């Protein structure tokens, strides 16, 4: 009897492990289709309250779908176009970055004995005169248009977003008892995205202003990068700090090189501990470990798109599992507490 129970439990555990592995492999294998599809669904959920309001005003659903598709596509395209100057700036600054890297390697080799040969090999590999970065590294536009699957992914994204906005009410109406949960989950994700966008705009403006006051070159672009990358919790700000550290070493000398990353770290700490809890905390409170693991998992299977959609998808499923946590009908919108606890 005991052996039978243990055998059944072991079978269930093995089936769960195999199912999880199969699901992960399917997500990775279907990245070219699933990533733009999920991204479109997340955007469709974000704009769903606006679609419902327009529908309540009597605007035809087809017109709503076309208008929101145009606005969402323009927003996504603008974000991609704004990233290109950052990549171009990085390419232009590669010779200076290589020179600084070689300098720090030479300094480290003088302090730590026994690694001269290794540091010389690394220093040669980062020599500024080896490769012309303008010809070795393509721009974002070149990479996008040369990618054979890019147009197909755009087609999947546009089609999914359009038909989801067009038929969302019909789909939800056929789910029966789940319709209320689905709409609550949509509202939670939409309000979260709106609140985070407001915070990120403020973070970008503050970063640009402080870096401009310090005297950092391209302060506006750094503010733009800080605002965009802050959509990726934890990893985005870390990337900005590392990049500003390199920029500080290129532009300043001595301890002044640490001013740009220290300034952004201060701004980010103020935003994370005071501004975000004030604006977003009333709508969302999730376990940081679960959030971090979700972002890492999304980044692993789908790259940057996976990291961006990981948190909205996690929030959506959390509200679907526990819809009573959303008190959106109250005048004062209280926090979605206890998700993923």
N, C-alpha and C positions, 0 to 999 in steps of 0.2 A: 504493500500500500504506500509506504513512504517512498519507495523507489519509483513508483508510478507517479507520485506527486512531483518528486524531484525531476523526473524525466520530462513531465509536462512543462514545468517551470523552465528547465534548460532549453526545451524546444521553443518556448515563447521568447526567451531571451535571444536565442540564435536567430529566430525569425525577425525580431526587432532590429538586431544588428545588421542582418542582410538587407532588410527593407531600407534602413537608413543609408547604408552604403550604396544601394541601387538608386535611391533618390538623389544623393549627392552626385553620383556619376551622371545621372540623367540631367541634372542642372548644369553640370559642366559641359556635357556633350551638346546640350541644346542652347548653349550661350548665345549663338548668333540669332536665334529666334526668340528665346525666352527673355533675354536682357532688355531689348527694346520693347517687348510686349509688356513686361512688368513695369518698366519705366513709364510707358504710356498709361497704364492703368493707375499708377500712383498719381500722375498729373491729372488724369480724369477724376480721381477721387478728390484731389485738391480743389479743382474748379467746380465740383458738384454743387456746393451751396449757391454759387453764382448762377449755375444753370437752373437750379430749382427756383430761385427768385425771378429770373427772367421768364421761366415757364409760368409762374404764378401771375405775371403781368400780361400774359397772353401772347408772348412771343412764340412763334412756331418752333418746334423742337429741331427741325432741320436747320433753321437760321441760327439757333443757339449752338448747334454742333459745329457749323461752319465758322462762326465768329470765335468760339472758344478754341477751335482747332488752330485758327490763324494766330490768335493771341499766344497760345501755348507754344506753337512752333516758333513764333517770333522770339519769345522769351528764351527758349532753348537755343535757338540759333545765335541770339545776341550773346548768351553766356559763352558759347563756343568761340565766337569772334573775339570776345574780350580776353579769352585765354591766349590767343595767338600772339599779341604783343608781349606777354610774359615769356612765352617760349622764345620769341625772337630776341628779347632782351637777354635771356640766358645764353643763347647762341652767340650773341655779340660779345658777351662778357667772358666767354670761355677762355680766351687767352689770358686774361687777368686772373681768372680763377685758377688756371693751371700754374701761373707764376706764383701765386700765393701758396698753392699747395706744395710746390717745389720748395719754397722758402721754409714753410713749416716742417717739411720732411728733413730739410738740411739742418734746421735747428734741433729737431728731435734726435737726429743722428749724432749731433755733437754732445747731447746730454746723455744719451743711452749708447754705451759702447757695445760693440759686437753686432750691430745691425747695419753697418755701413753698406754692405753689399746689397741688402734688401732695399734700403732706402734709395740707393743709386738706381736700382732696377725700376722702382716705383717712380722716382723722379724722372727717369728717361721716358716712362710710359705716359707721364703727364706733361711732357715738354711742350711748350707753347708753339714751337715751330714745326712740329711733326706733320700736322694735318690742318688744312684750312677748314674751320668749322662751318663756314658758309656753304661749302660744297659737300661736306661729309654728312651733315645732319639736315634733313628736310624740314620745311616749316610744317605747321599744323595743317594748313590748307593742302599742301602737297601730300601729306600722309593720308588725309581724309579722302581726297579724290583718287589717289592711287590704290586705296584699299578696295579690293574687288567686291567685298560684301557690304560696303557702306550704303550704297543706294538701296539694296534689298532691306537693310536694317531700317533705313529711313521710311521705306514703304510700309514695313511692318509697324513701325511706330505711329505713322500718320493714320494708317487704316485702323489700328486698334483704338487709338484715341478718339477718332471720329465716330466709329460705330459704338464705342462704349458710352460716349456722351449722348449719342442719338437714342440708344435703346436702353439706357440704364434704368429708367423707371419701369419699363416693361419687364426687364430681367428681374428686378427686385420684387415686382408685384407677383411674379410666379413662384417666388420662394416661400410664400405663405408666412409662417410664424417667424421666419428669419429676417423678414423685411425690416422690422424695427431695429434689430441688432446691426444689420448692414448699414442702415442710415446713421445710426449712432457712431459706428466705426468710421464712416466717411467724414462725419462732422468733426470727430476727434482729430483725424489726420489733417483735415483742412485747417483747423484752428492752430494745430501745432505748426504746420508749415508757414502760415501767415505770421505767427508770433516769432518763429525763428528767422524768417526773412527780415522782419523789422529789427531784430537784434543784430543780424549780420550787417545790415546797412549801417547801423550806428557804429558797429565795431570797425567796419571798413573806413568810415569817415574819421573816426577817432584815431585809427592807426595811421592814416594818411597825414592827418594834421600833426601828430606827435613826431612822426618821422621827418616831416618837412621842417619842423622846428629844430630838430637835431641836425639837419643838413644832409639827410640821406638822399642819394640820387634816386629818381623815379619813385618818389614817395607816393604819388597817386596810384601807380601800378601796384605798389606793395599793399596799399589799402584795398585795392580791388582784389588782389590775391587773398588777402586775409578774410575779406567778406565771403568770397566764393568757397574757399577751402574750409570755412567754419561750418559749412553744411555737413562735413564729415567730422563728427565728433572725435575728439582726442587726437586722431591721426592728422587731421587738417592743420590745427594749430601747431602741432609738433613739426610738421613740414615747413611751416612759415618760420618758426624759430630757427630751425637748422639753416634755412635759406638766408635769413637775416644775419645769422652768425657769419656765414661766408661773405655776405655783402659788407658786413662791418669790417672783416679782416681785409677786404679789398680796398675799402675807402678810407679807413681810419688806421691809426697807429697806436699800439699799446692797449691800455685798458679802455680807451675810447671805442675800440672795435666791438666791445660788448654792450655798448649803449643801445644799438638798434634791437637786438634780441631781448635785452632786459626791459626796454620800453614796451615792446609788444607783449612780453610775458606779464608785465604789470597790468596792461590793458586787458589781456585775456583773463587774468585772475579776477579782476574787478567785474568783468562781464560774466564769468562763470559763477561767481559767488554772490553777486548782488543783482545784476540786471536780468540774467536768464531766470533765476528763481522767481523774480518779481513778475516777469512777463510770461515765461513758459511754465513755471512751476505751478501755476494755477490750473494748468491743463494737463500736465504730464509729470509723473514721478516714477521712474523706472530704475530698477537695480542697475548700477553702473557696470557691474561685471557682465550682466546679460547684454547690455547695450554694446559694450566693447567687443564681446565675442561675436555678436551679430554683425558688427561692422567688419571685423576681421574676416568672418566667414563670407560676407558679401564681396569684400575686396578679393578674396581668394578665388571665388568661383566666377565672378563677372567683372572684376577690375573696378575702375572708378564708379561705373554705374551701379554695381552691386553695393559699394560702400554708401552711395547716396540714398538708395532705396531701402537699405537694410532697416533703418530705424522706423520710417513710416510703415513698412510692412510688419515689423515687430509690434508697433503700436496698434495697427489695424487688427491683427490677430489677437492681441491682448484684450482689446475691447470686445471683440467677437466672443471670446471665452468668458469675459466678465463684464457684460454690458451695464450692470448696475453701478459700475464705477464712474460712468459718465453722467454728470448731473447738468447736462447742457440746457435743460429746460428751466433752470433756476435763473433768476436775474443776475446773481453773482455766480459766475462760473467757477465752481470749486475744482480742486485738483483731481486728476485721475490718479488716485493713490493706490499703491499696492500692486501695480502691474509688475509681472515677472518676479514677484517676491516669493 
